[in-house]
């Protein structure tokens, strides 16, 4: 029995609260907090059990500390914006409470994705006797656990890792993002980056593509090389990896709109002066695009996220593919959010479960692959994200 404070009332927060509410034997008390309390109240009204809701500014450490002291949780689950990670970690340090998030810290004024800021908290968390678990979403998160599972059960050495994320859903909108538009567009328009031969190789944004044949009827789709933060932790903790890449699908329609928006400067994070006020064009674009939460009832189709891994076992070369398929409509029927939010919110809940039940414990700051994958993998099958593993004889990557 434990108390969990969840910060963030977007699509991921909606899913995580629903899933925590389904496990009263683990999460005996839940508090959902956001800058806009009415969002928390709307989520709470759809739950099968009562929870506490609060207003909090995740940029304000004293406010966070006051809420933590008031509710006295065993764990703070950060599902707010990546810009706010360090503020929430600071509040956890001050109050001596464990911390979990789903995405690494990003500075608001720089499109840079790096774990170093949070890794630097390790000694302070260790000295305080508390634990921080970073990246407990799907990618990062489940993909890290998939890789750890493969390393533990199927390989003596992993040599290449390709994380492949396909959203084959359709929301019918001319242009929309499936999660926070500002974060999504910053990620997509950043330079690509992958690990090869003990160094990072940089590419122009979306300049490298392949065609990958996805399983279970999704078929061949174009995938684009990007940078994603789990690559940074995985090559650190699994040093036999010689090459690690991340790929994602995009529709031609999405890329066409994105190109036009880039060409007219609307994806820039550099402030411009408009009517005597400074505003970043990307923040304005976020305000006029559809709210990702509104896409839930509109979205059909499925996602497929997995890891294609090559290496050696008993001196023989081996190719291995592990993946999850998630249906948008089924996710919405259960939680009121589409599959992109579902595939992040469910692992956030499972990671929280690992921590509060002490299945995963440590003092300091940790990434997902540093713990035993078995109990997490078992919960994926039980909590709505079942996985499939195959050993293909050939691969297009």
C-alpha positions in Angstrom: 0.0 0.0 0.0 1.5 3.3 -1.1 0.7 7.0 -1.8 1.6 8.4 -5.2 1.6 12.0 -6.3 1.2 12.4 -10.1 2.0 15.8 -11.6 0.6 16.5 -15.0 -3.0 16.2 -16.3 -2.4 15.7 -20.1 -3.0 12.5 -22.0 -0.2 10.6 -20.3 -1.3 11.7 -16.9 -4.9 10.6 -17.7 -3.7 7.1 -18.6 -1.3 6.8 -15.6 -4.0 7.9 -13.1 -6.5 5.4 -14.6 -4.0 2.6 -14.4 -3.0 3.4 -10.8 -6.6 3.6 -9.8 -7.1 0.0 -11.2 -4.5 -1.2 -8.7 -5.7 -0.2 -5.2 -3.7 -2.9 -3.6 -0.5 -1.1 -4.7 -1.6 2.5 -4.9 -3.9 3.1 -1.8 -4.0 6.9 -2.3 -3.5 9.0 -5.4 -3.2 12.7 -5.8 -3.2 14.3 -9.2 -1.9 17.8 -9.5 -1.6 20.3 -12.4 -1.3 24.0 -13.1 -5.0 23.8 -14.1 -6.9 22.0 -11.3 -10.1 21.7 -13.5 -8.2 19.3 -15.7 -7.4 17.1 -12.7 -11.0 17.3 -11.5 -12.3 16.2 -15.0 -10.0 13.1 -15.0 -10.9 12.3 -11.4 -14.6 12.3 -12.2 -14.1 9.5 -14.7 -12.3 7.2 -12.2 -13.9 4.2 -10.4 -12.5 5.5 -7.0 -12.0 8.9 -5.4 -8.6 10.6 -5.7 -7.3 13.9 -4.4 -6.7 16.8 -6.9 -4.6 19.9 -6.4 -3.3 22.9 -8.2 0.5 23.3 -8.5 3.0 25.2 -10.6 5.6 22.6 -11.5 8.1 25.5 -12.1 7.7 26.6 -8.5 9.8 24.5 -6.1 8.4 26.0 -2.9 4.8 25.2 -4.2 5.9 21.6 -5.1 7.5 21.2 -1.6 4.4 22.4 0.1 2.2 20.0 -1.8 4.6 17.1 -1.2 4.6 17.8 2.5 0.9 18.1 2.6 0.1 14.8 0.8 3.2 12.9 2.0 3.6 10.6 -1.0 5.9 7.6 -1.2 6.7 8.6 -4.8 6.3 11.6 -7.1 5.5 10.7 -10.7 6.5 13.6 -13.0 4.3 13.7 -16.1 4.6 17.4 -16.6 6.8 19.0 -19.3 10.5 18.0 -19.7 11.5 21.6 -18.9 10.2 21.0 -15.3 12.2 17.8 -14.5 14.9 19.6 -12.5 12.4 21.6 -10.4 10.5 18.5 -9.4 13.7 16.7 -8.7 14.8 19.6 -6.5 11.5 19.4 -4.6 12.0 15.6 -4.1 15.5 16.2 -2.7 14.2 18.8 -0.3 11.4 16.5 1.0 13.2 13.1 0.8 10.7 11.5 -1.6 11.4 9.2 -4.6 11.1 10.5 -8.1 10.0 9.1 -11.5 9.7 10.7 -15.0 9.1 9.6 -18.6 11.4 12.0 -20.5 14.8 13.6 -19.9 15.2 17.2 -19.0 15.2 19.8 -21.8 16.2 23.5 -21.3 13.4 25.7 -22.6 15.7 27.9 -24.7 17.7 25.1 -26.4 16.5 22.0 -28.3 19.0 19.7 -26.6 18.2 16.3 -25.3 20.7 15.0 -22.7 20.6 13.0 -19.5 23.7 14.7 -18.1 21.7 17.3 -16.2 19.8 14.6 -14.3 22.7 12.2 -14.0 24.5 14.9 -12.0 21.8 14.5 -9.3 23.0 11.0 -8.6 25.2 11.7 -5.6 22.7 14.1 -4.0 19.9 11.5 -4.3 22.2 8.8 -3.0 23.2 10.9 0.0 19.5 11.7 0.7 18.7 7.9 0.6 16.2 8.3 -2.2 15.8 7.0 -5.8 15.1 8.6 -9.1 14.0 6.5 -12.1 14.4 8.2 -15.4 12.5 7.6 -18.6 9.7 5.2 -17.5 7.6 5.7 -20.7 7.7 3.5 -23.8 10.6 5.1 -25.7 12.4 5.8 -23.5 11.3 3.2 -21.0 9.9 -0.1 -22.3 12.5 0.0 -25.2 15.2 0.1 -22.5 13.6 -2.8 -20.7 13.2 -4.8 -23.9 17.0 -4.3 -24.6 17.9 -5.4 -21.0 15.6 -8.4 -21.4 17.3 -9.4 -24.6 20.8 -8.9 -23.1 19.9 -11.1 -20.1 18.0 -13.9 -21.9 19.1 -14.1 -25.5 22.5 -12.6 -26.1 26.1 -12.9 -24.9 26.8 -9.6 -26.6 24.5 -7.1 -28.3 26.2 -5.5 -31.2 23.5 -3.4 -33.0 20.2 -1.9 -31.7 17.5 -0.3 -33.8 14.5 1.1 -31.9 11.6 1.5 -34.3 8.5 3.5 -33.5 5.5 3.3 -35.9 2.3 5.2 -35.3 -0.1 3.8 -38.0 -3.0 5.7 -36.6 -5.2 8.3 -38.3 -6.9 11.2 -36.5 -8.3 12.9 -39.7 -6.8 16.3 -38.9 -4.8 18.2 -41.5 -1.9 18.6 -39.1 -1.7 17.7 -35.4 0.7 16.1 -33.0 -0.1 13.1 -30.8 1.6 14.6 -27.8 2.6 18.1 -26.7 3.2 20.0 -30.0 6.1 22.0 -28.7 8.0 19.0 -27.5 7.0 16.9 -30.5 8.2 19.5 -33.1 11.4 20.3 -31.2 12.2 16.6 -31.2 11.4 16.0 -34.9 13.2 19.1 -36.2 16.4 18.5 -34.2 19.4 16.9 -36.0 19.5 13.1 -36.1 22.1 11.4 -34.0 23.2 7.8 -33.7 26.0 5.8 -32.0 28.6 3.9 -34.0 32.1 2.7 -33.2 32.3 4.4 -29.8 31.2 7.9 -31.1 28.1 9.9 -32.0 27.3 10.5 -35.7 25.1 13.5 -36.5 22.8 13.8 -39.5 20.5 16.6 -40.9 16.9 16.3 -39.6 15.0 13.5 -41.2 17.7 13.1 -43.9 18.1 9.4 -43.4 15.3 7.0 -44.1 14.6 3.3 -44.8 11.5 1.1 -45.4 10.7 -1.3 -42.7 8.1 -4.1 -42.9 6.0 -4.0 -39.7 4.3 -7.1 -38.3 0.7 -8.0 -37.8 -0.6 -6.4 -41.0 0.9 -2.9 -40.6 3.2 -3.7 -43.5 6.0 -1.7 -45.2 6.4 1.9 -44.0 9.0 4.6 -44.3 11.0 5.2 -41.2 13.2 8.2 -40.4 16.4 8.3 -38.3 16.2 10.6 -35.3 17.9 11.1 -32.0 16.2 9.8 -28.9 17.5 9.9 -25.3 17.4 6.2 -24.5 20.3 5.7 -26.9 22.5 7.7 -24.6 21.8 5.6 -21.5 21.7 2.3 -23.4 25.2 2.6 -24.9 26.5 3.7 -21.5 25.1 0.7 -19.6 25.4 -1.9 -22.4 28.9 -1.2 -23.6 29.0 -4.1 -26.2 26.7 -2.1 -28.4 28.6 -1.0 -31.5 25.7 0.8 -33.2 22.5 2.2 -31.8 19.8 4.0 -33.8 16.3 5.3 -33.3 13.7 5.4 -36.1 10.1 6.8 -36.4 7.4 6.8 -39.0 5.8 10.0 -40.3 3.1 10.4 -42.9 3.8 12.4 -46.0 1.1 14.8 -45.0 2.7 15.5 -41.6 6.1 16.1 -43.2 4.6 18.4 -45.9 3.0 20.6 -43.2 6.1 20.5 -41.1 8.3 21.7 -44.0 6.1 24.6 -44.7 6.0 25.6 -41.0 9.8 25.4 -40.8 10.2 27.5 -44.0 8.1 30.3 -42.6 9.8 30.2 -39.2 6.9 28.9 -37.1 9.0 26.0 -35.5 11.6 28.4 -34.1 12.1 28.5 -30.3 13.9 31.9 -30.6 11.6 34.7 -29.3 10.3 37.4 -31.7 8.9 40.7 -30.8 5.2 41.0 -31.6 3.1 43.9 -30.4 5.7 44.8 -27.7 5.7 41.2 -26.4 8.3 38.5 -26.9 6.9 35.2 -28.0 8.5 32.0 -29.4 6.8 31.1 -32.7 6.7 27.4 -31.7 4.8 28.3 -28.5 2.3 30.3 -30.6 2.0 27.3 -33.0 1.3 25.1 -30.0 -1.6 27.4 -29.0 -3.3 27.1 -32.4 -2.8 23.4 -33.1 -5.3 20.8 -31.9 -4.9 19.8 -28.3 -3.5 16.2 -28.4 -6.1 15.3 -25.8 -8.9 16.1 -28.3 -7.6 13.5 -30.7 -8.5 10.5 -28.6 -12.1 10.0 -29.8 -10.9 10.7 -33.4 -8.0 8.3 -33.8 -8.1 4.9 -35.3 -5.4 2.3 -36.2 -2.5 0.9 -34.2 1.0 1.7 -33.0 4.0 -0.7 -33.2 7.1 0.1 -31.1 9.9 -2.4 -30.8 13.6 -3.2 -30.8 15.5 -5.0 -33.6 18.6 -6.4 -32.0 21.6 -8.2 -33.5 24.5 -9.8 -31.7 26.0 -13.2 -30.7 24.9 -16.1 -28.6 27.2 -19.1 -28.0 29.5 -17.8 -30.7 26.7 -17.6 -33.3 25.1 -14.5 -34.9 21.5 -13.9 -33.8 18.8 -11.5 -34.9 16.0 -10.7 -32.5 12.9 -8.5 -32.7 10.6 -7.7 -29.7 7.6 -5.3 -30.1 4.2 -4.2 -28.8 1.1 -3.4 -30.8 -1.4 -1.0 -29.3 -4.8 -0.1 -30.7 -5.9 3.5 -30.5 -9.6 2.8 -30.1 -9.1 0.2 -27.4 -6.8 2.6 -25.5 -9.4 5.3 -25.7 -12.3 3.0 -24.6 -10.3 2.1 -21.5 -8.8 5.4 -20.4 -10.1 8.2 -22.6 -6.7 8.7 -24.3 -5.3 7.4 -27.6 -2.5 4.9 -27.9 0.4 7.3 -27.9 -0.6 8.5 -24.4 -1.5 4.9 -23.4 1.9 3.5 -24.4 3.6 6.1 -22.2 1.2 6.3 -19.3 1.0 2.5 -18.7 4.8 2.1 -18.3 4.8 5.1 -16.0 2.4 3.3 -13.7 4.4 0.1 -14.0 7.6 1.9 -13.1 5.9 3.4 -10.1 4.8 0.0 -9.1 8.3 -1.4 -9.4 9.5 1.4 -7.0 6.8 1.4 -4.3 6.8 -2.5 -4.1 10.6 -2.5 -3.9 10.9 -4.8 -6.9 13.4 -2.1 -8.1 15.3 -0.3 -5.5 18.4 1.8 -5.3 19.8 5.1 -3.9 20.6 7.6 -6.6 19.6 8.3 -10.2 18.9 5.3 -12.5 17.8 4.4 -16.0 15.4 1.6 -16.7 17.9 -0.9 -18.1 19.9 -0.9 -14.8 17.2 -3.1 -13.1 16.0 -6.7 -13.6 13.6 -6.6 -16.6 11.6 -9.6 -15.6 9.0 -8.1 -13.1 8.5 -5.1 -15.5 8.0 -7.4 -18.5 5.5 -9.5 -16.6 3.4 -6.4 -15.7 3.4 -5.2 -19.3 1.5 -8.4 -20.3 -0.9 -7.9 -17.4 -1.5 -4.1 -17.7 -2.4 -3.7 -21.4 0.9 -3.7 -23.3 1.6 -7.3 -24.2 4.8 -8.0 -26.1 5.9 -10.4 -28.8 9.4 -11.6 -29.6 10.5 -13.3 -32.8 13.8 -14.4 -34.3 13.8 -13.2 -38.0 16.1 -14.9 -40.4 16.7 -11.6 -42.3 16.2 -7.9 -41.7 16.0 -4.8 -43.9 18.1 -2.8 -41.4 
